[in-house]
Amino acid sequence: MNDVLTRLAELLEQRKGADPQSSYVAKLYAKGMDGILKKVGEEAAETIIAAKDGDPQKIVYETADLWFHTLVMLAQAGLSPDDVLKELARREGLSGLDEKASRKE
């Protein structure tokens, strides 16, 4: 499954230099981080609504949109899916309460 994330991350990097008139992702990059974050927020809201509606297909579809736009955000910030996966691996086996308590404010 990580292969899909890796391929998508590579594609998103390639799109940074693309023409915004010919690439949806390049158009997102052209809007800057604020435009990308707005889209992430919209997709998060749509994912919440899909989950509340309880339709499994809509939940998967909207979650895919949310993940996609989150990957664009990561790329804009110079990060990759691997950075997030490493953090999840670091947390694996930790109590969620302990992990949260260990965070620096």
C-alpha positions as CSV (number, residue, x, y, z in Angstrom):
1,M,0.0,0.0,0.0
2,N,2.9,2.4,0.7
3,D,3.8,2.0,-3.0
4,V,0.7,4.0,-3.9
5,L,1.6,6.8,-1.5
6,T,5.2,6.8,-2.8
7,R,4.1,7.0,-6.5
8,L,1.6,9.7,-5.7
9,A,4.1,11.7,-3.7
10,E,6.5,11.5,-6.7
11,L,3.8,12.6,-9.1
12,L,2.9,15.5,-6.8
13,E,6.5,16.6,-6.8
14,Q,6.6,16.5,-10.6
15,R,3.4,18.7,-10.8
16,K,5.1,21.5,-8.9
17,G,6.7,22.6,-12.2
18,A,3.6,22.0,-14.3
19,D,1.4,24.6,-15.9
20,P,-1.6,25.5,-13.7
21,Q,-3.7,25.7,-16.8
22,S,-3.1,22.0,-17.6
23,S,-2.7,20.4,-14.1
24,Y,-5.2,20.5,-11.2
25,V,-2.3,19.9,-8.7
26,A,-0.2,22.7,-10.3
27,K,-3.3,25.0,-9.9
28,L,-3.4,24.0,-6.2
29,Y,0.3,24.8,-5.8
30,A,-0.2,28.2,-7.5
31,K,-2.8,29.1,-4.8
32,G,-0.1,28.6,-2.2
33,M,-0.5,27.0,1.2
34,D,-3.6,29.0,2.1
35,G,-5.5,27.7,-1.0
36,I,-4.3,24.2,-0.3
37,L,-5.4,24.3,3.3
38,K,-8.8,25.7,2.3
39,K,-9.2,22.6,0.0
40,V,-8.1,20.3,2.8
41,G,-10.7,21.8,5.1
42,E,-13.4,21.4,2.5
43,E,-12.5,17.8,2.0
44,A,-12.4,17.2,5.8
45,A,-15.9,18.5,6.1
46,E,-17.1,16.4,3.2
47,T,-15.5,13.3,4.8
48,I,-17.3,14.1,8.1
49,I,-20.6,14.4,6.3
50,A,-20.1,11.1,4.4
51,A,-19.3,9.4,7.7
52,K,-22.4,10.9,9.4
53,D,-24.5,9.6,6.4
54,G,-23.0,6.2,6.9
55,D,-22.6,5.3,3.2
56,P,-19.4,3.2,3.0
57,Q,-18.7,4.1,-0.6
58,K,-19.0,7.8,0.1
59,I,-16.8,7.5,3.1
60,V,-14.1,5.9,1.1
61,Y,-14.4,8.3,-1.8
62,E,-14.3,11.4,0.4
63,T,-11.5,10.0,2.6
64,A,-9.5,9.4,-0.6
65,D,-10.1,13.1,-1.6
66,L,-9.0,14.2,1.9
67,W,-5.8,12.1,1.8
68,F,-5.0,13.3,-1.7
69,H,-5.3,17.0,-0.7
70,T,-3.4,16.3,2.5
71,L,-0.5,14.8,0.4
72,V,-0.5,18.0,-1.7
73,M,-0.3,20.0,1.6
74,L,2.6,17.9,2.8
75,A,4.4,18.3,-0.6
76,Q,3.9,22.1,-0.4
77,A,5.5,22.0,3.0
78,G,8.5,20.0,1.8
79,L,7.3,16.8,3.5
80,S,6.4,13.3,2.3
81,P,4.1,10.5,3.3
82,D,7.2,8.8,4.7
83,D,7.5,11.6,7.3
84,V,4.0,10.9,8.5
85,L,4.4,7.1,8.4
86,K,7.6,7.4,10.5
87,E,5.7,9.4,13.1
88,L,2.9,6.8,13.2
89,A,5.6,4.0,13.5
90,R,7.1,6.0,16.4
91,R,3.7,6.1,18.2
92,E,3.0,2.4,17.5
93,G,2.6,0.5,20.8
94,L,2.4,3.7,22.8
95,S,-0.7,4.5,24.9
96,G,-2.5,7.4,23.2
97,L,-2.8,9.1,26.6
98,D,0.9,8.7,27.3
99,E,1.9,9.9,23.8
100,K,-0.3,13.0,24.1
101,A,1.1,13.7,27.6
102,S,4.6,13.6,26.3
103,R,4.0,16.3,23.7
104,K,5.6,19.7,24.3
105,E,3.1,22.5,24.3
